[in-house]
Amino acid sequence: MSQDIRYALRTLQKNPGFAAVAIATLSLGIAATTAIFSVVNGILLRPLPYPNADRIVQVWPTTEDEPQGSFSPADFVEFQRSVRILNLLAGYREDALTIAHSGADPVQVLGAHVTLDYFEVFGSAPLLGRTFSRAADAATNEPLAVLGEKVWRDTTASDPAIIGKRLRINGVTQTIVGVMPKAFDYPTGAQSWVLSSKPVPPPPLDVSGDLLESRDVHYFQAVGRVRPGAALAEAQAEAAVIADGLARQYPQTNAGRGARVERLHDRIVGDLRRALLVLLGAVGVMLLIACANVASLLLARGAGRQRELAIRTALGASRTRLVRQLLAESLVLATAGGTLGLLMGTWAVDLLAAVMPEGVPRVGEIGLDARVAAVTVLTSLGSAVIFGLVPSLQASRSDGSVVMRDAGDRAATSGRGRARTRAALVVAEVALTLVLLVSAGLLANSFIRLQRVDPGFRTEQVTVVQIPLPQGKYADGKQQAAFYGQLLERLRQHGEIQLPALAFPSPLSGANASASFLIEGRPSATRADRPRAGLSSISAEYLRTIGIPLVAGRQFTDRDREPSPAVIIVNAAFGRRYFPGEGPLGKRIRFDDTKDEWLTIVGIAGDSRDRGLAAAPEPLLYIPYQYLTLPFMSVVARSAGGTGAVASAVRAEVRALDPDLPVDEVRPLSDIVRDSVAQPRFRMLVLGTFAVTALLLAAVGVYGLISYSVAQRTREIGIRVALGARPAQVTLPIVREGLALTAMGVAIGLAGSVAATRLLATFLFGIDATDPLTFAAVAALLLGVTFAASYLPSRRALRVDPLTALRAE
């Protein structure tokens, strides 16, 4: 074998052009495969950084409209008391936590309010100190917190004596009992965890009555750990039984509510799994195209080596020996291509991680490791077999005596067989390229349509500033409303700001709130069967600031606050769903049949796509923020001075009202809209890059085949030119040959695309997966490119000198 490899190296050194093209082609495919597999490995294949992570689950309350709902306090307590398959169940609520440390500016981080068993569910050891536990903390009333490694490093300068010290977190002095390692960041991105003083996390808004008896307010999530030896299906069955029991026992609040148990890994990855597998499939197709190209090159090269192989056969080399020698050359090419591909793949991994959309989970775990390196090596070896086997068998099958005489029908027959194999490879390249081009074309078409969607609001010169309030300092809605009201009044005095307003949720923020309600004059139903709509808490100027038109009725005014009669504005989708054929103006609703007052609809706003450009507008209720104040409102302001002017004004006024409040999240609304389509843009760009590369490789393959065909027909072309053939009579058959192969590949590729693009259906917006216009445009593009690749060699055929061609014969 070493002799074969040395001989292969000497042979390739004599043909540096061929070797460079083959290695470059392979390295492109292997680099792309390495990069995409690194992403798949980091996000999908690596286990979560927790002991026995496959036993950690997310428990979701479900309804028909909400497959991933939230727990109410009473339901959670019942689940915690009843589960047996889950030996631990803990609740948590994500929150923006303000951390103040002496001598440093306050910072705001993503964190969570958690129950006692939260860290025991994960089983991760702390970096310093300890975590919460039922044994140590069940009887304490002292406020306790655990910090993440990053916030510990940034806020306390990695103080090793932080354990036992106190920091102000959300306005409450908390004793720090532990620091978690960098790998622990659940909920995703969390950097601080505060122990709840109750068996459930604290609610984000005022809840009347006993919190632990409430089944109406759903606001937090739960994680659990499956007992050793138990299966996920058993945990699912148990959760479903508990949910059914609650639905029978409390039909007013729990009818129609179920439960779902999902592995934590699947919950974190979510819909990203399908997208990554599609990209992995696409890069596999691209690698096959690269292999087909190299195989075509080897077939052409094999035609020129028939005499060499014939001499070796005459000297006693068996066919097996020749195949082994030729495969050794393929192995050398694959090794060189794999090495270069691995190097290029490291750069591509960094590039992919840099351009990935915000919010993609586990991005920090993407990189080259032993598994990725092993896959790259296996890919290289596999590609050597794929592109090297057929050319090796073809080349070793030549009849030595015929080749040595350099004449005879059998040699011509062998040449025709080799040409048929190359033609089949070109057809396969074209078909695979068409699949990639159609997929990329559909994603590009979908993305263009998505960008053209009218969001229903204006983005020009609008800035959004998130200002969450620490509940330890602003404990109830009245205190929170007073702060926001003062801030709004101060911002109105700034001449550079037009129409400052408040809102929760702000457009495309990912946050949402919803509630069921009663309609006056309609029969009362159970809460589960009542109509439901999204909630938006806003100030009087919000709709004008954001540019949402008023279809009918009036806007809120500063007089629409307590003790005035409660009023609301609804969007057009609300009217269409709940008041079809009649106007909702003047109608009244309320959220609770005993405690809440009736809310009068005084206006109808236009629809807006606040949850995402691809999401159709849902029924929405706008409520004055004084009636529904949440501690995480956003300032939305319009200013000709841009984001900088708004940020400066808001920071100055917040500092004047409360110096301990940081203002970190300041973004132009146009950037928020742009980032909301980051994932479809990323999919389109990556798949488009693969498709363009595949198109170039397919064009090279067609060009190489036609060039080879012209070279084989030099004598024939010379005779035809000598007999007076016109240029069109020479070029047309050659071009026809290329177009015929392309047409066959297009036909096969169209059939394959119909099946392949079904996987893309969930990623498409406003376009069908079998859109005929996209299919036709891509087929036309491929035919045009391959026509050019066929025409160029045919023009070269006209330059054949008949005398030279005949003299060579």
Secondary structure in CASP SS format (residue, H / E / C, confidence):
PFRMAT SS
TARGET T0000
AUTHOR 0000-0000-0000
METHOD secondary structure of the structure
MODEL  1
M C 1.00
S H 1.00
Q H 1.00
D H 1.00
I H 1.00
R H 1.00
Y H 1.00
A H 1.00
L H 1.00
R H 1.00
T H 1.00
L H 1.00
Q H 1.00
K C 1.00
N C 1.00
P H 1.00
G H 1.00
F H 1.00
A H 1.00
A H 1.00
V H 1.00
A H 1.00
I H 1.00
A H 1.00
T H 1.00
L H 1.00
S H 1.00
L H 1.00
G H 1.00
I H 1.00
A H 1.00
A H 1.00
T H 1.00
T H 1.00
A H 1.00
I H 1.00
F H 1.00
S H 1.00
V H 1.00
V H 1.00
N H 1.00
G H 1.00
I H 1.00
L H 1.00
L H 1.00
R C 1.00
P C 1.00
L C 1.00
P C 1.00
Y C 1.00
P C 1.00
N C 1.00
A H 1.00
D H 1.00
R H 1.00
I E 1.00
V E 1.00
Q E 1.00
V E 1.00
W E 1.00
P E 1.00
T E 1.00
T C 1.00
E C 1.00
D C 1.00
E C 1.00
P C 1.00
Q C 1.00
G C 1.00
S C 1.00
F E 1.00
S C 1.00
P H 1.00
A H 1.00
D H 1.00
F H 1.00
V H 1.00
E H 1.00
F H 1.00
Q H 1.00
R H 1.00
S H 1.00
V C 1.00
R C 1.00
I C 1.00
L E 1.00
N E 1.00
L E 1.00
L E 1.00
A E 1.00
G E 1.00
Y E 1.00
R E 1.00
E E 1.00
D E 1.00
A E 1.00
L E 1.00
T E 1.00
I E 1.00
A E 1.00
H C 1.00
S C 1.00
G C 1.00
A C 1.00
D C 1.00
P C 1.00
V E 1.00
Q E 1.00
V E 1.00
L E 1.00
G E 1.00
A E 1.00
H E 1.00
V E 1.00
T C 1.00
L C 1.00
D C 1.00
Y H 1.00
F H 1.00
E H 1.00
V H 1.00
F H 1.00
G C 1.00
S C 1.00
A C 1.00
P C 1.00
L C 1.00
L E 1.00
G E 1.00
R C 1.00
T C 1.00
F C 1.00
S C 1.00
R H 1.00
A H 1.00
A H 1.00
D H 1.00
A C 1.00
A C 1.00
T C 1.00
N C 1.00
E C 1.00
P C 1.00
L E 1.00
A E 1.00
V E 1.00
L E 1.00
G E 1.00
E H 1.00
K H 1.00
V H 1.00
W H 1.00
R H 1.00
D H 1.00
T H 1.00
T H 1.00
A C 1.00
S C 1.00
D C 1.00
P C 1.00
A C 1.00
I C 1.00
I C 1.00
G C 1.00
K C 1.00
R E 1.00
L E 1.00
R E 1.00
I E 1.00
N C 1.00
G C 1.00
V E 1.00
T E 1.00
Q E 1.00
T E 1.00
I E 1.00
V E 1.00
G E 1.00
V E 1.00
M E 1.00
P C 1.00
K C 1.00
A C 1.00
F C 1.00
D C 1.00
Y C 1.00
P C 1.00
T C 1.00
G C 1.00
A C 1.00
Q C 1.00
S E 1.00
W E 1.00
V E 1.00
L E 1.00
S C 1.00
S C 1.00
K C 1.00
P C 1.00
V C 1.00
P C 1.00
P C 1.00
P C 1.00
P C 1.00
L C 1.00
D C 1.00
V C 1.00
S C 1.00
G C 1.00
D C 1.00
L H 1.00
L H 1.00
E H 1.00
S C 1.00
R C 1.00
D C 1.00
V C 1.00
H C 1.00
Y C 1.00
F E 1.00
Q E 1.00
A E 1.00
V E 1.00
G E 1.00
R E 1.00
V E 1.00
R C 1.00
P C 1.00
G C 1.00
A C 1.00
A C 1.00
L H 1.00
A H 1.00
E H 1.00
A H 1.00
Q H 1.00
A H 1.00
E H 1.00
A H 1.00
A H 1.00
V H 1.00
I H 1.00
A H 1.00
D H 1.00
G H 1.00
L H 1.00
A H 1.00
R H 1.00
Q H 1.00
Y C 1.00
P H 1.00
Q H 1.00
T H 1.00
N H 1.00
A C 1.00
G C 1.00
R C 1.00
G E 1.00
A E 1.00
R E 1.00
V E 1.00
E E 1.00
R E 1.00
L H 1.00
H H 1.00
D H 1.00
R H 1.00
I H 1.00
V H 1.00
G C 1.00
D C 1.00
L H 1.00
R H 1.00
R H 1.00
A H 1.00
L H 1.00
L H 1.00
V H 1.00
L H 1.00
L H 1.00
G H 1.00
A H 1.00
V H 1.00
G H 1.00
V H 1.00
M H 1.00
L H 1.00
L H 1.00
I H 1.00
A H 1.00
C H 1.00
A H 1.00
N H 1.00
V H 1.00
A H 1.00
S H 1.00
L H 1.00
L H 1.00
L H 1.00
A H 1.00
R H 1.00
G H 1.00
A H 1.00
G H 1.00
R C 1.00
Q H 1.00
R H 1.00
E H 1.00
L H 1.00
A H 1.00
I H 1.00
R H 1.00
T H 1.00
A H 1.00
L C 1.00
G C 1.00
A C 1.00
S C 1.00
R H 1.00
T H 1.00
R H 1.00
L H 1.00
V H 1.00
R H 1.00
Q H 1.00
L H 1.00
L H 1.00
A H 1.00
E H 1.00
S H 1.00
L H 1.00
V H 1.00
L H 1.00
A H 1.00
T H 1.00
A H 1.00
G H 1.00
G H 1.00
T H 1.00
L H 1.00
G H 1.00
L H 1.00
L H 1.00
M H 1.00
G H 1.00
T H 1.00
W H 1.00
A H 1.00
V H 1.00
D H 1.00
L H 1.00
L H 1.00
A H 1.00
A H 1.00
V H 1.00
M C 1.00
P C 1.00
E C 1.00
G C 1.00
V C 1.00
P C 1.00
R C 1.00
V H 1.00
G H 1.00
E H 1.00
I C 1.00
G C 1.00
L C 1.00
D C 1.00
A H 1.00
R H 1.00
V H 1.00
A H 1.00
A H 1.00
V H 1.00
T H 1.00
V H 1.00
L H 1.00
T H 1.00
S H 1.00
L H 1.00
G H 1.00
S H 1.00
A H 1.00
V H 1.00
I H 1.00
F H 1.00
G H 1.00
L H 1.00
V H 1.00
P H 1.00
S H 1.00
L H 1.00
Q H 1.00
A H 1.00
S H 1.00
R C 1.00
S C 1.00
D C 1.00
G H 1.00
S H 1.00
V H 1.00
V H 1.00
M H 1.00
R H 1.00
D C 1.00
A C 1.00
G C 1.00
D H 1.00
R H 1.00
A H 1.00
A H 1.00
T H 1.00
S H 1.00
G H 1.00
R H 1.00
G H 1.00
R H 1.00
A H 1.00
R H 1.00
T H 1.00
R H 1.00
A H 1.00
A H 1.00
L H 1.00
V H 1.00
V H 1.00
A H 1.00
E H 1.00
V H 1.00
A H 1.00
L H 1.00
T H 1.00
L H 1.00
V H 1.00
L H 1.00
L H 1.00
V H 1.00
S H 1.00
A H 1.00
G H 1.00
L H 1.00
L H 1.00
A H 1.00
N H 1.00
S H 1.00
F H 1.00
I H 1.00
R H 1.00
L H 1.00
Q H 1.00
R C 1.00
V C 1.00
D C 1.00
P C 1.00
G C 1.00
F C 1.00
R C 1.00
T C 1.00
E C 1.00
Q C 1.00
V E 1.00
T E 1.00
V E 1.00
V E 1.00
Q E 1.00
I E 1.00
P E 1.00
L C 1.00
P C 1.00
Q C 1.00
G C 1.00
K C 1.00
Y C 1.00
A C 1.00
D C 1.00
G H 1.00
K H 1.00
Q H 1.00
Q H 1.00
A H 1.00
A H 1.00
F H 1.00
Y H 1.00
G H 1.00
Q H 1.00
L H 1.00
L H 1.00
E H 1.00
R H 1.00
L H 1.00
R C 1.00
Q C 1.00
H C 1.00
G C 1.00
E C 1.00
I C 1.00
Q E 1.00
L E 1.00
P E 1.00
A E 1.00
L E 1.00
A E 1.00
F E 1.00
P C 1.00
S C 1.00
P C 1.00
L C 1.00
S C 1.00
G C 1.00
A C 1.00
N C 1.00
A C 1.00
S E 1.00
A E 1.00
S E 1.00
F C 1.00
L E 1.00
I E 1.00
E C 1.00
G C 1.00
R C 1.00
P C 1.00
S C 1.00
A C 1.00
T C 1.00
R H 1.00
A H 1.00
D H 1.00
R C 1.00
P C 1.00
R E 1.00
A E 1.00
G E 1.00
L E 1.00
S E 1.00
S E 1.00
I E 1.00
S C 1.00
A C 1.00
E C 1.00
Y H 1.00
L H 1.00
R H 1.00
T H 1.00
I H 1.00
G C 1.00
I C 1.00
P C 1.00
L E 1.00
V E 1.00
A E 1.00
G E 1.00
R C 1.00
Q C 1.00
F C 1.00
T C 1.00
D C 1.00
R C 1.00
D C 1.00
R C 1.00
E C 1.00
P C 1.00
S C 1.00
P C 1.00
A C 1.00
V E 1.00
I E 1.00
I E 1.00
V E 1.00
N E 1.00
A H 1.00
A H 1.00
F H 1.00
G H 1.00
R H 1.00
R H 1.00
Y H 1.00
F C 1.00
P C 1.00
G C 1.00
E C 1.00
G C 1.00
P C 1.00
L C 1.00
G C 1.00
K C 1.00
R E 1.00
I E 1.00
R E 1.00
F C 1.00
D C 1.00
D C 1.00
T C 1.00
K C 1.00
D C 1.00
E C 1.00
W C 1.00
L E 1.00
T E 1.00
I E 1.00
V E 1.00
G E 1.00
I E 1.00
A E 1.00
G C 1.00
D C 1.00
S C 1.00
R C 1.00
D C 1.00
R C 1.00
G C 1.00
L C 1.00
A C 1.00
A C 1.00
A C 1.00
P C 1.00
E C 1.00
P C 1.00
L E 1.00
L E 1.00
Y E 1.00
I E 1.00
P E 1.00
Y C 1.00
Q C 1.00
Y C 1.00
L C 1.00
T C 1.00
L C 1.00
P C 1.00
F E 1.00
M E 1.00
S E 1.00
V E 1.00
V E 1.00
A E 1.00
R E 1.00
S C 1.00
A C 1.00
G C 1.00
G H 1.00
T H 1.00
G H 1.00
A H 1.00
V H 1.00
A H 1.00
S H 1.00
A H 1.00
V H 1.00
R H 1.00
A H 1.00
E H 1.00
V H 1.00
R H 1.00
A H 1.00
L H 1.00
D C 1.00
P C 1.00
D C 1.00
L C 1.00
P C 1.00
V C 1.00
D C 1.00
E C 1.00
V E 1.00
R E 1.00
P E 1.00
L H 1.00
S H 1.00
D H 1.00
I H 1.00
V H 1.00
R H 1.00
D H 1.00
S H 1.00
V C 1.00
A H 1.00
Q H 1.00
P H 1.00
R H 1.00
F H 1.00
R H 1.00
M H 1.00
L H 1.00
V H 1.00
L H 1.00
G H 1.00
T H 1.00
F H 1.00
A H 1.00
V H 1.00
T H 1.00
A H 1.00
L H 1.00
L H 1.00
L H 1.00
A H 1.00
A H 1.00
V H 1.00
G H 1.00
V H 1.00
Y H 1.00
G H 1.00
L H 1.00
I H 1.00
S H 1.00
Y H 1.00
S H 1.00
V H 1.00
A H 1.00
Q H 1.00
R C 1.00
T H 1.00
R H 1.00
E H 1.00
I H 1.00
G H 1.00
I H 1.00
R H 1.00
V H 1.00
A H 1.00
L C 1.00
G C 1.00
A C 1.00
R C 1.00
P H 1.00
A H 1.00
Q H 1.00
V H 1.00
T H 1.00
L H 1.00
P H 1.00
I H 1.00
V H 1.00
R H 1.00
E H 1.00
G H 1.00
L H 1.00
A H 1.00
L H 1.00
T H 1.00
A H 1.00
M H 1.00
G H 1.00
V H 1.00
A H 1.00
I H 1.00
G H 1.00
L H 1.00
A H 1.00
G H 1.00
S H 1.00
V H 1.00
A H 1.00
A H 1.00
T H 1.00
R H 1.00
L H 1.00
L H 1.00
A H 1.00
T H 1.00
F H 1.00
L C 1.00
F C 1.00
G C 1.00
I C 1.00
D C 1.00
A C 1.00
T C 1.00
D C 1.00
P H 1.00
L H 1.00
T H 1.00
F H 1.00
A H 1.00
A H 1.00
V H 1.00
A H 1.00
A H 1.00
L H 1.00
L H 1.00
L H 1.00
G H 1.00
V H 1.00
T H 1.00
F H 1.00
A H 1.00
A H 1.00
S H 1.00
Y H 1.00
L H 1.00
P H 1.00
S H 1.00
R H 1.00
R H 1.00
A H 1.00
L C 1.00
R C 1.00
V C 1.00
D C 1.00
P H 1.00
L H 1.00
T H 1.00
A H 1.00
L H 1.00
R H 1.00
A H 1.00
E C 1.00
END
